[in-house]
Amino acid sequence: MDLSTSPSLGWAESPPRWTFDVFLSFRAEDTRRGFISHLYRELELWQVFKTFKDDRPLEIGASISPKLVSAIEQSHLAIVVLSPNYASSTWCLDELAKIIESMETGDERILPVFFDVDPSDVRHQRSSFAEAFAKHEVKFSNDIEKVKRWRAALREVAGLTGWDPKEYKSESELIEVIVKRVWEKVLPTIALSYPIDKLVGIDFRLRKMRLLLAAEEKDVRFIGIWGMGGVGKTTLARLVFEKIFHHFDVAEFLVDHGPLVNLHKQVLSQILKENISHVWDEYKGTCFIRKCLSNKKVLLVFDDVDSCDRQEKLAGHKSWFGEGSRIIVTTRDKRLLTECGIELSFELVRLNDNNALELFSHKAFKKDQPVEEFLELSKCFVDYAKGLPLALKTLGSSLYQRNLEEWNSILESLKRIPNPTIFYSLKLSYDSLNDLQQKNFLDIAFFYKGVEKDRVIQLLEYCYGFNILIVRNVLIEKSLLTIDLYNNVGMHGLIQEMAWEIVRQDCREEPGLRSRNRSNQRHTVMFTSFRRGRFKLEL
């Protein structure tokens, strides 16, 4: 499991675009109606792999067709089924020679199956292979170089790591192993084939995740990623998942929405397959997970979790999973990680100014830096976003290919009306609060940002008549408040703007009736008195 420290994790290069994921090379009379048909059916069942299987009824001519040559060149992998009569077919030998020519053997793109043959017989062309080549040398006495090329191809493929059906209990077990290897090889290129956002400032985050994942350790680990909305938790979790999932027996990226039983089915579908219908409720789903995954190396990512109950019914304990399993949880609520017993975690923080400008520029200009005439305005937007990736990407995209006048207009409008995408994303954290927590949050956003934390507690306790320490701590845990090095209460600028907009929406037509206006006089008098030393409270 390798998490590169490169910002792009090798994704900057465009991946090859294969027409076929798998090319099947086989001797029809040996394997077509049995092994090959079953393997092909299993590959097709996934509806992900595109497999080329030549269904010619007869082998006509001495050379393979241009269609087959093209198919080999445009295939990511080749499964070569070496059977007793494989070498008797000049067609198969031409296929194999072309496969060796087109695919580097060192990168494990050629996957041999030694079907009722000994690899040493293939390498040294003994037994049925010797008989076949005796005939070829007579038939192609005028083109002995072709025969040498066939022999070399067989020697090379025999030296590769492959499968011997005799080492497996059944043909179905062997096919399952082969399909799993295809998954490991093909799916990373499928993920790479889709466009990805510029991964700015990802270095430190990946290094931190690499330490927490500790791929070399065989223990089961639960890892938490927490932070305010829009800071990039899902982006990081998705990147890590797509980079390492092929090292696991079961790997799923789960979004914490919809019926819980659907998530159970998503996790178990790879194991139960057609028996997935037996998972008809939450209880059954939890039972099956504990029973089916205890001996499997599992990677599960639970994204945007807001309740311990759901996570516990999907991944309640380390004993539910096999050694080396990794469970990753992303959330806005640090407390949730504690309640779920997740000890390994880290907070995802906003981007620094340089990375923020680069990300914004990538969206606004499709470049790493702003166009010169837009530089100062770009800095204004970056300052407004305060390092929040969601805001940087949203604003940058909205400004793409707009002129200076439009840029100025959008900047002015942001002072009055926040961007709805940013606002509603951040408001999810506010909506998760109870009534008292919401009131305290709005009080702090309007009156007490920048005030020493104990003084804020004193003022709010006086205002509400009881101890509200836990409320402040909940707001911190939910990434709505921060405490700086000087013990002052703070919050992200866009969080504060979200609070202002919530109050504006409280009563747009009659501003005087808004909730903060009604409490404004009391808080202002109390806070002013406190500042002047005329209002004292006992600690």
PyMOL commands that set and color helices and strands:
alter all, ss='L'
color gray80, all
select helices_A, chain A and resi 28-45+66-73+86-88+90-102+105-107+119-124+128-139+141-158+165-167+171-192+203-213+233-247+260-278+282-292+308-314+318-320+334-339+353-365+372-385+389-399+404-414+420-431+435-448+453-464+469-477+493-506+511-513+515-532
alter helices_A, ss='H'
color red, helices_A
select strands_A, chain A and resi 20-25+51-53+75-82+110-114+221-226+250-255+298-303+326-331+344-347+482-483+489-490
alter strands_A, ss='S'
color yellow, strands_A
deselect
rebuild
show_as cartoon
